[in-house]
């Protein structure tokens, strides 16, 4: 079993709150729509243990699993709105210029 990289103690509070909210949403929507845990797990190709962790807001479950569950339950747009294109689109004016040292190809051995 791989080592768990994230837990509630190392995450920023806002991130943990968002995961907990997503987990509660997944649980309540699953029950409201009368979808069994086994059925949702089958559609997502995850174990029931993973679903239980997600419904508790565990950071060890991948973001893709949370978003897939929200998509299957039909609430992804409310739970995770689309980011504005200005936040992720490449703009020629927002490129970072290389330093002279980087342009010449010199290595900075003291960096690490």
DSSP file (Angstrom, degrees, kcal/mol; ACC not computed):
  #  RESIDUE AA STRUCTURE BP1 BP2  ACC     N-H-->O    O-->H-N    N-H-->O    O-->H-N    TCO  KAPPA ALPHA  PHI   PSI    X-CA   Y-CA   Z-CA
    1    1 A X              0   0    0      0, 0.0     3,-0.1     0, 0.0     0, 0.0   0.000 360.0 360.0 360.0 131.7    0.0    0.0    0.0
    2    2 A X        -     0   0    0      1,-0.1     2,-0.2     0, 0.0     3,-0.0  -0.284 360.0 -95.0 -68.8 153.7    1.5    3.4   -0.9
    3    3 A X        -     0   0    0      1,-0.1     2,-0.5     2,-0.0    -1,-0.1  -0.443  38.0-116.9 -67.7 136.6    2.4    5.9    1.7
    4    4 A X        -     0   0    0      1,-0.2    -1,-0.1    -2,-0.2    56,-0.1  -0.660  29.3-172.5 -77.8 121.0   -0.3    8.4    2.4
    5    5 A X        +     0   0    0     -2,-0.5     2,-0.4    55,-0.1    -1,-0.2   0.817  63.1  44.6 -86.8 -32.7    1.1   11.9    1.5
    6    6 A X        +     0   0    0     53,-0.1     2,-0.3     3,-0.0    -1,-0.1  -0.881  58.4 165.0-117.6 144.5   -1.7   14.1    2.8
    7    7 A X    >>  -     0   0    0     -2,-0.4     3,-1.1    52,-0.1     4,-1.0  -0.927  52.1 -93.7-145.3 174.6   -3.7   14.2    6.0
    8    8 A X  T 34 S+     0   0    0     -2,-0.3     8,-0.1     1,-0.3    -2,-0.0   0.735 119.6  57.6 -63.3 -23.0   -5.9   16.6    7.8
    9    9 A X  T 34 S+     0   0    0      1,-0.2    -1,-0.3     4,-0.0     4,-0.1   0.736 109.4  41.7 -81.9 -22.3   -3.0   17.9    9.9
   10   10 A X  T <4 S+     0   0    0     -3,-1.1     2,-0.2     2,-0.1    -2,-0.2   0.554  96.6  91.2-101.6  -9.0   -0.9   19.0    7.0
   11   11 A X  S  < S-     0   0    0     -4,-1.0     2,-0.0     1,-0.1    -5,-0.0  -0.584  84.6-104.6 -86.8 147.5   -3.6   20.5    4.8
   12   12 A X     >  -     0   0    0     -2,-0.2     4,-2.2     1,-0.1     3,-0.4  -0.389  35.1-114.4 -61.9 149.7   -4.6   24.2    4.9
   13   13 A X  H  > S+     0   0    0      1,-0.2     4,-2.7     2,-0.2     5,-0.2   0.882 114.1  53.3 -56.9 -43.7   -7.9   24.7    6.7
   14   14 A X  H  > S+     0   0    0      1,-0.2     4,-2.0     2,-0.2    -1,-0.2   0.870 109.0  49.6 -63.1 -36.0   -9.7   25.9    3.6
   15   15 A X  H  > S+     0   0    0     -3,-0.4     4,-2.4     2,-0.2    -1,-0.2   0.934 112.1  47.1 -68.0 -45.7   -8.6   22.8    1.6
   16   16 A X  H  X S+     0   0    0     -4,-2.2     4,-2.4     1,-0.2    -2,-0.2   0.890 111.4  52.0 -63.7 -38.2   -9.8   20.4    4.4
   17   17 A X  H  X S+     0   0    0     -4,-2.7     4,-2.4    -5,-0.2    -1,-0.2   0.906 109.6  49.6 -63.3 -40.7  -13.1   22.3    4.6
   18   18 A X  H  X S+     0   0    0     -4,-2.0     4,-2.7     2,-0.2    -2,-0.2   0.918 111.4  48.2 -65.1 -43.1  -13.6   22.0    0.9
   19   19 A X  H  X S+     0   0    0     -4,-2.4     4,-2.6     2,-0.2    -2,-0.2   0.905 111.9  49.7 -63.3 -40.7  -12.9   18.3    1.0
   20   20 A X  H  X S+     0   0    0     -4,-2.4     4,-2.5    37,-0.2    -1,-0.2   0.906 111.6  48.9 -63.9 -41.1  -15.2   17.8    3.9
   21   21 A X  H  X S+     0   0    0     -4,-2.4     4,-2.4     2,-0.2    -2,-0.2   0.922 111.6  48.7 -64.3 -44.4  -18.0   19.7    2.1
   22   22 A X  H  X S+     0   0    0     -4,-2.7     4,-2.7     2,-0.2    -2,-0.2   0.917 111.4  50.9 -60.9 -42.7  -17.5   17.7   -1.1
   23   23 A X  H  X S+     0   0    0     -4,-2.6     4,-2.4     1,-0.2    -2,-0.2   0.915 110.9  47.1 -62.0 -44.2  -17.6   14.5    1.0
   24   24 A X  H  X S+     0   0    0     -4,-2.5     4,-2.9     2,-0.2     5,-0.2   0.894 112.2  51.3 -63.8 -39.2  -20.9   15.5    2.7
   25   25 A X  H  X S+     0   0    0     -4,-2.4     4,-2.8     2,-0.2     5,-0.3   0.924 109.9  48.8 -63.1 -45.2  -22.3   16.5   -0.7
   26   26 A X  H  X S+     0   0    0     -4,-2.7     4,-2.2     2,-0.2    -2,-0.2   0.931 114.4  46.2 -60.4 -46.1  -21.4   13.1   -2.2
   27   27 A X  H  X S+     0   0    0     -4,-2.4     4,-2.1     2,-0.2    -2,-0.2   0.943 116.0  43.4 -63.7 -49.0  -23.0   11.3    0.8
   28   28 A X  H  X S+     0   0    0     -4,-2.9     4,-2.8     1,-0.2    -2,-0.2   0.900 115.8  47.6 -68.1 -39.8  -26.2   13.3    0.8
   29   29 A X  H  X S+     0   0    0     -4,-2.8     4,-2.4    -5,-0.2    -1,-0.2   0.882 110.1  53.3 -68.2 -36.8  -26.7   13.3   -2.9
   30   30 A X  H  <>S+     0   0    0     -4,-2.2     5,-2.9    -5,-0.3    -2,-0.2   0.928 114.8  40.8 -62.2 -44.1  -26.0    9.6   -3.1
   31   31 A X  H ><5S+     0   0    0     -4,-2.1     3,-1.2     3,-0.2    -2,-0.2   0.909 114.0  52.4 -70.1 -42.0  -28.7    9.0   -0.4
   32   32 A X  H 3<5S+     0   0    0     -4,-2.8    -2,-0.2     1,-0.3    -1,-0.2   0.870 113.7  43.8 -61.8 -37.2  -31.1   11.5   -1.9
   33   33 A X  T 3<5S-     0   0    0     -4,-2.4    -1,-0.3    -5,-0.2    -2,-0.2   0.393 112.3-122.4 -89.3   3.8  -30.8    9.9   -5.3
   34   34 A X  T < 5 +     0   0    0     -3,-1.2     2,-0.6     1,-0.2    -3,-0.2   0.882  56.6 154.3  56.4  44.0  -31.1    6.4   -3.8
   35   35 A X      < -     0   0    0     -5,-2.9    -1,-0.2    -6,-0.2    -2,-0.1  -0.898  39.5-131.4-100.7 124.8  -27.8    5.2   -5.2
   36   36 A X     >  -     0   0    0     -2,-0.6     4,-2.4     1,-0.1     5,-0.2  -0.336  16.6-118.3 -73.2 158.0  -26.2    2.5   -3.2
   37   37 A X  H  > S+     0   0    0      1,-0.2     4,-2.6     2,-0.2     5,-0.2   0.902 116.2  53.0 -60.7 -41.0  -22.6    2.7   -2.2
   38   38 A X  H  > S+     0   0    0      2,-0.2     4,-2.2     1,-0.2    -1,-0.2   0.893 109.1  48.8 -63.1 -40.0  -21.9   -0.5   -4.2
   39   39 A X  H  > S+     0   0    0      2,-0.2     4,-2.2     1,-0.2    -2,-0.2   0.932 113.0  46.1 -66.9 -45.7  -23.5    1.0   -7.3
   40   40 A X  H  X S+     0   0    0     -4,-2.4     4,-1.8     1,-0.2    -2,-0.2   0.912 113.2  50.4 -63.8 -41.2  -21.6    4.2   -7.1
   41   41 A X  H  X>S+     0   0    0     -4,-2.6     5,-1.8    -5,-0.2     4,-1.5   0.898 109.7  51.3 -62.5 -40.3  -18.3    2.4   -6.4
   42   42 A X  H  <5S+     0   0    0     -4,-2.2    -1,-0.2     1,-0.2    -2,-0.2   0.901 110.2  48.3 -63.1 -41.4  -19.0    0.1   -9.4
   43   43 A X  H  <5S+     0   0    0     -4,-2.2    -1,-0.2     1,-0.2    -2,-0.2   0.814 119.4  39.3 -69.1 -29.4  -19.6    3.1  -11.7
   44   44 A X  H  <5S-     0   0    0     -4,-1.8    -1,-0.2    -5,-0.2    -2,-0.2   0.573 104.2-127.4 -95.4 -10.9  -16.4    4.8  -10.4
   45   45 A X  T  <5 +     0   0    0     -4,-1.5     2,-0.3     1,-0.2    -3,-0.2   0.917  67.8 122.6  59.8  46.8  -14.2    1.6  -10.2
   46   46 A X      < -     0   0    0     -5,-1.8    -1,-0.2    -6,-0.1    -2,-0.1  -0.851  64.5-101.7-127.4 166.4  -13.3    2.3   -6.6
   47   47 A X     >  -     0   0    0     -2,-0.3     4,-1.8     1,-0.1     5,-0.1  -0.446  28.2-116.1 -83.9 162.6  -13.6    0.3   -3.4
   48   48 A X  H  > S+     0   0    0      1,-0.2     4,-2.4     2,-0.2     5,-0.2   0.820 116.7  59.6 -67.3 -29.6  -16.3    0.9   -0.8
   49   49 A X  H  > S+     0   0    0      2,-0.2     4,-2.1     1,-0.2    -1,-0.2   0.900 104.6  49.6 -63.7 -39.8  -13.5    1.8    1.6
   50   50 A X  H  > S+     0   0    0      2,-0.2     4,-2.5     1,-0.2    -2,-0.2   0.911 109.9  50.7 -65.1 -41.7  -12.4    4.6   -0.7
   51   51 A X  H  X S+     0   0    0     -4,-1.8     4,-2.7     2,-0.2    -2,-0.2   0.914 108.9  51.2 -62.5 -42.6  -15.9    5.9   -1.0
   52   52 A X  H  X S+     0   0    0     -4,-2.4     4,-1.0     1,-0.2    -1,-0.2   0.912 110.6  49.2 -60.5 -41.8  -16.3    5.9    2.8
   53   53 A X  H  X>S+     0   0    0     -4,-2.1     5,-2.6     1,-0.2     4,-0.5   0.912 111.2  49.8 -63.4 -41.8  -13.0    7.9    3.1
   54   54 A X  H ><5S+     0   0    0     -4,-2.5     3,-1.5     1,-0.2    -2,-0.2   0.921 107.0  53.8 -62.3 -43.7  -14.3   10.3    0.4
   55   55 A X  H 3<5S+     0   0    0     -4,-2.7    -1,-0.2     1,-0.3    -2,-0.2   0.723 108.5  50.7 -66.4 -19.8  -17.6   10.8    2.2
   56   56 A X  H 3<5S-     0   0    0     -4,-1.0    -1,-0.3    -3,-0.5    -2,-0.2   0.533 120.0-111.1 -89.1  -9.1  -15.6   11.7    5.4
   57   57 A X  T <<5 +     0   0    0     -3,-1.5     2,-0.2    -4,-0.5    -3,-0.2   0.764  51.1 176.6  85.1  26.9  -13.5   14.3    3.4
   58   58 A X    > < -     0   0    0     -5,-2.6     3,-1.0     1,-0.1    -1,-0.2  -0.472  28.1-147.4 -69.0 130.0  -10.2   12.3    3.6
   59   59 A X  T 3  S+     0   0    0      1,-0.2    -1,-0.1    -2,-0.2   -52,-0.1   0.648  90.3  75.8 -72.4 -15.3   -7.4   14.0    1.7
   60   60 A X  T 3  S+     0   0    0     -7,-0.1     2,-0.3     2,-0.1    -1,-0.2   0.748  77.3  85.4 -70.2 -22.9   -5.9   10.6    0.8
   61   61 A X  S <  S-     0   0    0     -3,-1.0     5,-0.0    -8,-0.1   -10,-0.0  -0.623  93.6-106.0 -76.7 138.5   -8.6   10.0   -1.8
   62   62 A X     >  -     0   0    0     -2,-0.3     4,-1.8     1,-0.1     3,-0.5  -0.240  13.8-123.2 -68.6 151.7   -7.6   11.6   -5.1
   63   63 A X  H  > S+     0   0    0      1,-0.2     4,-2.7     2,-0.2     5,-0.2   0.849 113.1  60.2 -60.5 -34.5   -9.2   14.8   -6.4
   64   64 A X  H  > S+     0   0    0      1,-0.2     4,-2.2     2,-0.2    -1,-0.2   0.867 102.8  50.9 -62.5 -36.0  -10.1   12.9   -9.5
   65   65 A X  H  > S+     0   0    0     -3,-0.5     4,-2.3     2,-0.2    -1,-0.2   0.922 110.9  48.2 -67.7 -43.5  -12.2   10.5   -7.4
   66   66 A X  H  X S+     0   0    0     -4,-1.8     4,-2.4     1,-0.2    -2,-0.2   0.951 114.7  45.3 -59.3 -49.4  -14.1   13.4   -5.7
   67   67 A X  H  X S+     0   0    0     -4,-2.7     4,-2.1     1,-0.2    -1,-0.2   0.851 111.2  53.0 -66.9 -34.4  -14.7   15.1   -9.0
   68   68 A X  H  X S+     0   0    0     -4,-2.2     4,-2.7    -5,-0.2    -1,-0.2   0.917 109.7  48.6 -65.5 -42.9  -15.8   11.9  -10.7
   69   69 A X  H  X S+     0   0    0     -4,-2.3     4,-2.2     1,-0.2    -2,-0.2   0.920 111.5  49.6 -62.9 -43.2  -18.3   11.2   -7.9
   70   70 A X  H  <>S+     0   0    0     -4,-2.4     5,-2.5     1,-0.2     6,-0.8   0.874 111.9  49.7 -63.4 -36.4  -19.7   14.8   -8.1
   71   71 A X  H ><5S+     0   0    0     -4,-2.1     3,-1.1     4,-0.2    -2,-0.2   0.936 110.4  48.6 -66.3 -47.2  -20.0   14.4  -11.9
   72   72 A X  H 3<5S+     0   0    0     -4,-2.7    -2,-0.2     1,-0.3    -1,-0.2   0.876 111.9  50.0 -60.8 -37.7  -21.9   11.1  -11.7
   73   73 A X  T 3<5S-     0   0    0     -4,-2.2    -1,-0.3    -5,-0.2    -2,-0.2   0.546 114.0-120.6 -80.7  -6.4  -24.2   12.6   -9.1
   74   74 A X  T < 5S+     0   0    0     -3,-1.1    -3,-0.2    -4,-0.4    -2,-0.1   0.714  87.2  99.4  80.2  21.9  -24.8   15.6  -11.4
   75   75 A X     >< +     0   0    0     -5,-2.5     4,-2.3    -6,-0.2     3,-0.3   0.191  38.2 111.5-123.8  17.0  -23.6   18.3   -9.0
   76   76 A X  H  > S+     0   0    0     -6,-0.8     4,-2.7     1,-0.2    -5,-0.1   0.873  76.9  53.8 -63.3 -38.0  -20.1   19.0  -10.3
   77   77 A X  H  4 S+     0   0    0      1,-0.2    -1,-0.2     2,-0.2     5,-0.1   0.845 113.3  42.8 -68.2 -32.2  -20.9   22.5  -11.6
   78   78 A X  H  4 S+     0   0    0     -3,-0.3     3,-0.3     1,-0.1    -1,-0.2   0.862 119.6  42.8 -77.2 -37.1  -22.3   23.6   -8.3
   79   79 A X  H  < S+     0   0    0     -4,-2.3     2,-0.3     1,-0.3    -2,-0.2   0.813 130.5  19.4 -80.4 -31.2  -19.5   22.0   -6.2
   80   80 A X  S  < S-     0   0    0     -4,-2.7    -1,-0.3    -5,-0.2    -2,-0.1  -0.710  79.1-155.7-143.4  86.4  -16.6   23.0   -8.4
   81   81 A X        -     0   0    0     -3,-0.3     2,-0.1    -2,-0.3    -3,-0.1  -0.207  33.2 -93.7 -62.8 154.9  -17.2   25.9  -10.8
   82   82 A X        -     0   0    0     -5,-0.1    -1,-0.1     1,-0.1     2,-0.1  -0.449  42.8-115.3 -69.0 137.9  -15.1   26.3  -13.9
   83   83 A X        -     0   0    0     -2,-0.1     2,-0.1     1,-0.1    -1,-0.1  -0.427  34.0 -98.7 -72.3 148.4  -12.1   28.5  -13.5
   84   84 A X    >   -     0   0    0      1,-0.1     3,-1.9    -2,-0.1     4,-0.5  -0.430  29.0-124.9 -64.3 140.7  -11.9   31.7  -15.5
   85   85 A X  G >> S+     0   0    0      1,-0.3     4,-2.6     2,-0.2     3,-0.9   0.767 106.9  69.6 -62.5 -24.6   -9.7   31.2  -18.6
   86   86 A X  G 34 S+     0   0    0      1,-0.2    -1,-0.3     2,-0.2     5,-0.1   0.730  93.4  59.2 -66.1 -19.5   -7.6   34.2  -17.6
   87   87 A X  G <4 S+     0   0    0     -3,-1.9    -1,-0.2     1,-0.1    -2,-0.2   0.733 123.0  16.2 -80.0 -22.6   -6.2   32.0  -14.7
   88   88 A X  T <4 S+     0   0    0     -3,-0.9    -2,-0.2    -4,-0.5     2,-0.1   0.555  94.6 105.6-129.1 -11.4   -4.8   29.3  -16.9
   89   89 A X  S  < S-     0   0    0     -4,-2.6     2,-0.5    -5,-0.2    -5,-0.0  -0.458  73.5-111.3 -76.5 147.1   -4.5   30.4  -20.5
   90   90 A X        -     0   0    0     -2,-0.1     2,-0.4     3,-0.0    -1,-0.1  -0.638  35.8-174.1 -78.4 124.9   -1.1   31.2  -21.8
   91   91 A X    >   -     0   0    0     -2,-0.5     3,-1.5     1,-0.1     4,-0.2  -0.971  27.9-136.5-119.1 134.6   -0.7   34.9  -22.5
   92   92 A X  G >  S+     0   0    0     -2,-0.4     3,-0.6     1,-0.3    -1,-0.1   0.757 105.0  55.9 -63.2 -21.6    2.4   36.2  -24.2
   93   93 A X  G 3  S+     0   0    0      1,-0.2    -1,-0.3    -3,-0.0    -3,-0.0   0.615 101.1  57.0 -84.8 -11.9    2.6   39.1  -21.7
   94   94 A X  G <  S+     0   0    0     -3,-1.5    -1,-0.2     2,-0.1    -2,-0.2   0.298  76.6 121.9-103.4  10.8    2.6   36.8  -18.6
   95   95 A X    <   -     0   0    0     -3,-0.6     2,-0.4    -4,-0.2    -3,-0.0  -0.446  64.0-120.5 -74.6 146.7    5.7   34.8  -19.5
   96   96 A X        -     0   0    0     -2,-0.1     2,-0.3     1,-0.0    -1,-0.1  -0.724  24.6-130.5 -87.2 131.4    8.6   34.8  -17.1
   97   97 A X        -     0   0    0     -2,-0.4     2,-0.2     1,-0.1    -1,-0.0  -0.608  20.8-119.4 -82.9 142.4   11.9   36.0  -18.5
   98   98 A X        -     0   0    0     -2,-0.3    -1,-0.1     1,-0.1     2,-0.0  -0.500  28.5-113.8 -76.5 147.9   15.0   34.0  -18.0
   99   99 A X     >  -     0   0    0     -2,-0.2     4,-2.4     1,-0.1     5,-0.2  -0.304  29.9-105.3 -73.1 166.0   17.8   35.5  -16.1
  100  100 A X  H  > S+     0   0    0      1,-0.2     4,-1.9     2,-0.2     6,-0.2   0.900 122.9  53.6 -58.7 -40.2   21.1   36.2  -17.9
  101  101 A X  H  >>S+     0   0    0      1,-0.2     5,-2.0     2,-0.2     4,-0.6   0.905 109.9  46.5 -63.3 -42.0   22.7   33.2  -16.2
  102  102 A X  H >45S+     0   0    0      1,-0.2     3,-0.5     2,-0.2    -1,-0.2   0.864 109.9  54.0 -69.3 -35.5   19.9   30.9  -17.4
  103  103 A X  H 3<5S+     0   0    0     -4,-2.4    -1,-0.2     1,-0.2    -2,-0.2   0.853 108.3  49.4 -67.0 -33.7   20.1   32.3  -20.9
  104  104 A X  H 3<5S-     0   0    0     -4,-1.9    -1,-0.2    -5,-0.2    -2,-0.2   0.600 114.5-119.1 -80.2 -10.7   23.8   31.6  -21.1
  105  105 A X  T <<5 +     0   0    0     -4,-0.6     2,-0.2    -3,-0.5    -3,-0.2   0.661  57.7 155.5  83.5  15.5   23.2   28.0  -19.8
  106  106 A X      < -     0   0    0     -5,-2.0     2,-0.3    -6,-0.2    -1,-0.3  -0.529  36.8-133.2 -77.3 144.0   25.3   28.4  -16.7
  107  107 A X        -     0   0    0     -2,-0.2     2,-0.8     2,-0.0     3,-0.1  -0.743   2.0-142.5 -96.5 145.1   24.4   26.1  -13.8
  108  108 A X    >   -     0   0    0     -2,-0.3     3,-1.5     1,-0.1     4,-0.3  -0.865  17.7-177.5-105.2  97.0   24.0   27.3  -10.3
  109  109 A X  T 3  S+     0   0    0     -2,-0.8     3,-0.3     1,-0.3    -1,-0.1   0.662  79.2  60.8 -71.9 -15.1   25.5   24.5   -8.2
  110  110 A X  T 3  S+     0   0    0      1,-0.2    -1,-0.3     2,-0.1    -2,-0.0   0.413  76.8  94.8 -90.7   2.9   24.6   26.3   -5.0
  111  111 A X    <         0   0    0     -3,-1.5    -1,-0.2     1,-0.3    -2,-0.1   0.913 360.0 360.0 -61.6 -44.6   20.9   26.2   -5.8
  112  112 A X              0   0    0     -3,-0.3    -1,-0.3    -4,-0.3    -2,-0.1   0.401 360.0 360.0-102.1 360.0   20.3   23.1   -3.8
